[in-house]
Each structure stands twice: as C-alpha cells, then as structure tokens.
Amino acid sequence: MNYRTLGRTRIDVSEIGYGAWGVGGKQWRGGTDEESRAALHRAFELGVNFIDTALAYGDGHSERLVGEVLRETPQQVFVATKVPPKNRLWPARPGIGIDQVFPYHYILACTDESLRNLRVDSIDLQQFHVWNPEWIGRDEWRRAFEDLKRSGKVRWVGVSINDHQPDSALELIETGLIDTVQVIYNIWDQSPESRLFPLCRQRNIGVIARVPFDEGSLTGTITPRSTFDGDEFRAFYFRGDRKQQVEERVSRLLAGLSADGSSLAEVALRFVLTHPAVSTVIPGMRRVRNVEANCSVSAKGPLPEALLAVVRQHAWNKNFYS
Ligand SMILES: NC(=O)c1ccc[n+]([C@@H]2O[C@H](COP(=O)([O-])OP(=O)(O)OC[C@H]3O[C@@H](n4cnc5c(N)ncnc54)[C@H](OP(=O)(O)O)[C@@H]3O)[C@@H](O)[C@H]2O)c1
C-alpha cells in the first residue's frame, strides 16, 4: 500500500481508503455485519489506514461497527465521520438557511453522538455531510469547527461536497478554515479537475475522492438484469432505463480498454489515483474479495498515458442522485 499526505493535516493516509456507507446496512442490502467485520479487518491488515463513515450511515450502525473493529486492530487508523443535515435533505438545497441544517449546538451534539458510537475521545476528521455556498458568511459553522478543534473532540475539519457540484466549495476553501474536501471523482465525473483540484493543490487541502465506482456502474456489474430491494438506495439510483444507459456506456468504455486486460474496477481506481491532487480514494467494500482486489491497485501506479487518453473520452454528465 502506498501512502499520500492528506493536505495540511500532514498525516499520511493510504491511497486506498475505506468507504463505510455500505457497512451501515439499511440503505445497502445484501451484506451481513460478519462480512463487513471481516472486510474491515482485512483492509487494515493490507495497510488501509483511513476510513470514511457518517452518523447517518445506518443511523450510527456504521460508526459503531467501525469503532468495534478498530478496538480489535493494532494499527493506527484515521477515522473521518460526518454531521448529517438536521433537515435530513441531501444535497443541501439553495435558499435553505444554515439554521435549519447546521445550527451550532446541533453540530456539537452530533459530534458527541459520533464520539459515543465510535467509542473514542477524539475524531480525526469531522465533515459536514452537505454544503451550501450561501452559508459562507455565517458564524455557526465557523464557531462550531473552531470550538470542536479547541476542545480536542476533533482534530481536523472538512466538507463533503454536494453531488456533482465541485465548484460549490471553492469559496469555502479560500476561507482557510477547512482542512479537507470530499468529492465525487470518477471516470464519468471528471469535473473536479477543472477548478477544485488546482485550488486544493495550491492551498494544500486534502482530497478524499468518493464514489469511484459510481455506486457500482464502474465495476461493470450493473446490467438491465440487476435487481435491488425496493427500499434500497440503488433501486432509486439505477431506476427507470438507467441500468440500460449504464450498460451501453460501460460497453463503449470497455471496447476502448480492451487491449489493456485489467478489470474495469481496477482501471476506475487507478484513474482516480492518477490525479496528484487526490490524497485517498474511498471505495465502498463489504467483501474481503473486493478489499483484496482494491488494495492491490495501489501498487500499480498511475494509468499509462495512452489508457488515460481513452478514459478521458468517457466523461458522462449525469446526476442519478436527483
Ligand atoms: N455525500 C457523501 O458524503 C457521500 C455519498 C456517497 C458516498 N460517500 C462515501 O464514499 C464511499 C464510496 O461510495 P459508495 O460506497 O457509495 O460507492 P462506490 O464506492 O462507487 O461503489 C460501491 C460498490 O462497488 C462494489 N465494489 C467495490 N469494490 C469492488 C470490486 N473490486 N469489484 C466489484 N465491485 C466492487 C461494492 O460492492 P460490496 O458492497 O458488495 O463490496 C459496492 O456495491 C461511501 O462508502 C461513503 O464512505 C459519501
């Protein structure tokens, strides 16, 4: 496993981090806590030392499971979690004030709840689970972040940027008050390369690249025959003719990659890690075999220029979250 510095936090994090939404259950079916525990243990054995969870994932279940496995793990692992929007609206909506989403006392109370779930005294990275640039001049979030850091309950702070809106955090970065951003960056959505990544490099902001597989489409496993439980997140994400659209896009992409011989999942992760602004990529992985496959990608290094040129042609401007 290779490690990269997470911006100005100066900690070295594994290139392959662990996305822990799926292990929260609830919105992700088809896995068990036993499998998740085994996957987490294997990831830490293979050198993963950065994990992204959230209070909202399974209403604390992901945090509790992560905390439990960490207590059995000898290695140092950095934990990032998130404060959910109080109005439970993802993403943040224009025109809705911060008082309805992140009031000061609510941010502190959620952090206390995450500390209890994880059973730790300090959270390495606390993030807002949504961000609205209209809040930039407000005092609540600044004071909460400062007070949390001062109290030692959190070491660093960041924001998980709204889906497919990388530029909505540019002004926030310029305030100098956050240490990291978390952003969708994958073969389909290459948009952070334009403005967000150059600014993060200039300001030494850690970049956590999320959803590297577009919730599964970039592993090549989503076809019109794929089925999900009705109330599962992916039944919504891949609804209507979207599975068909995905299959068509993936087959065109695979045709371009055919000479390479790597799996699509491997190319998808290597693409993300090829960008020097990225500190860590956090695939969701609930199975040992996926952990092993994904961790092995770190040693492979950046995509060769010819392959990168092919992948660059496959950006796809869509928003399946809406
Ligand atoms: N707003 C936000 O802040 C936000 C939103 C979304 C996600 N996130 C974070 O980003 C993380 C990653 O996103 P995600 O989990 O939603 O989606 P993702 O990483 O794009 O895709 C996860 C899917 O890929 C499968 N997979 C993983 N490795 C594979 C491999 N080598 N071969 C084939 N399939 C593989 C997983 O299967 P298994 O589950 O069966 O292993 C799972 O179905 C989340 O866990 C969460 O930490 C944050």
The ligand as a MOL file (V3000), in Angstrom:
LIG
                    3D

  0  0  0     0  0            999 V3000
M  V30 BEGIN CTAB
M  V30 COUNTS 48 52 0 0 0
M  V30 BEGIN ATOM
M  V30 1 N -22.4720 12.6250 0.4000 0
M  V30 2 C -21.4570 11.9140 0.8430 0
M  V30 3 O -20.7080 12.3790 1.6730 0
M  V30 4 C -21.2280 10.5210 0.3170 0
M  V30 5 C -22.0970 9.9770 -0.6530 0
M  V30 6 C -21.8130 8.7170 -1.1590 0
M  V30 7 C -20.6950 8.0200 -0.7080 0
M  V30 8 N -19.8650 8.5660 0.2420 0 CHG=1
M  V30 9 C -18.6740 7.8440 0.7410 0
M  V30 10 O -17.9740 7.2870 -0.3740 0
M  V30 11 C -17.8480 5.8700 -0.2000 0
M  V30 12 C -17.8140 5.1920 -1.5560 0
M  V30 13 O -19.0300 5.3260 -2.2480 0
M  V30 14 P -20.1070 4.1490 -2.3430 0
M  V30 15 O -19.7770 3.0810 -1.3750 0
M  V30 16 O -21.4380 4.7940 -2.2460 0 CHG=-1
M  V30 17 O -19.9600 3.6410 -3.8630 0
M  V30 18 P -18.7480 3.0860 -4.7360 0
M  V30 19 O -17.5080 3.0120 -3.9330 0
M  V30 20 O -18.7360 3.8600 -6.0100 0
M  V30 21 O -19.2890 1.6110 -5.1100 0
M  V30 22 C -19.5110 0.6550 -4.1310 0
M  V30 23 C -19.9620 -0.6300 -4.8140 0
M  V30 24 O -18.8480 -1.1950 -5.5380 0
M  V30 25 C -18.7120 -2.5750 -5.1770 0
M  V30 26 N -17.2860 -2.9280 -5.2700 0
M  V30 27 C -16.2490 -2.4690 -4.5040 0
M  V30 28 N -15.0810 -2.9710 -4.9450 0
M  V30 29 C -15.3780 -3.7750 -5.9980 0
M  V30 30 C -14.5780 -4.5570 -6.8620 0
M  V30 31 N -13.2460 -4.6170 -6.7600 0
M  V30 32 N -15.2100 -5.2640 -7.8490 0
M  V30 33 C -16.5460 -5.2110 -7.9910 0
M  V30 34 N -17.3570 -4.4680 -7.1980 0
M  V30 35 C -16.7690 -3.7530 -6.2100 0
M  V30 36 C -19.2440 -2.6580 -3.7570 0
M  V30 37 O -19.6420 -3.9760 -3.5000 0
M  V30 38 P -19.7930 -4.5370 -1.9900 0
M  V30 39 O -20.5370 -3.5000 -1.2330 0
M  V30 40 O -20.5460 -5.7750 -2.1640 0
M  V30 41 O -18.4200 -4.7630 -1.5060 0
M  V30 42 C -20.4260 -1.7000 -3.8350 0
M  V30 43 O -21.5450 -2.3460 -4.3870 0
M  V30 44 C -19.0420 5.5220 0.6910 0
M  V30 45 O -18.9140 4.2410 1.2880 0
M  V30 46 C -19.0180 6.6770 1.6600 0
M  V30 47 O -17.9960 6.4870 2.6230 0
M  V30 48 C -20.1140 9.8170 0.7490 0
M  V30 END ATOM
M  V30 BEGIN BOND
M  V30 1 1 1 2
M  V30 2 2 2 3
M  V30 3 1 2 4
M  V30 4 1 4 5
M  V30 5 2 4 48
M  V30 6 2 5 6
M  V30 7 1 6 7
M  V30 8 2 7 8
M  V30 9 1 8 9
M  V30 10 1 8 48
M  V30 11 1 9 10
M  V30 12 1 9 46
M  V30 13 1 10 11
M  V30 14 1 11 12
M  V30 15 1 11 44
M  V30 16 1 12 13
M  V30 17 1 13 14
M  V30 18 2 14 15
M  V30 19 1 14 16
M  V30 20 1 14 17
M  V30 21 1 17 18
M  V30 22 2 18 19
M  V30 23 1 18 20
M  V30 24 1 18 21
M  V30 25 1 21 22
M  V30 26 1 22 23
M  V30 27 1 23 24
M  V30 28 1 23 42
M  V30 29 1 24 25
M  V30 30 1 25 26
M  V30 31 1 25 36
M  V30 32 1 26 27
M  V30 33 1 26 35
M  V30 34 2 27 28
M  V30 35 1 28 29
M  V30 36 1 29 30
M  V30 37 2 29 35
M  V30 38 1 30 31
M  V30 39 2 30 32
M  V30 40 1 32 33
M  V30 41 2 33 34
M  V30 42 1 34 35
M  V30 43 1 36 37
M  V30 44 1 36 42
M  V30 45 1 37 38
M  V30 46 2 38 39
M  V30 47 1 38 40
M  V30 48 1 38 41
M  V30 49 1 42 43
M  V30 50 1 44 45
M  V30 51 1 44 46
M  V30 52 1 46 47
M  V30 END BOND
M  V30 END CTAB
M  END
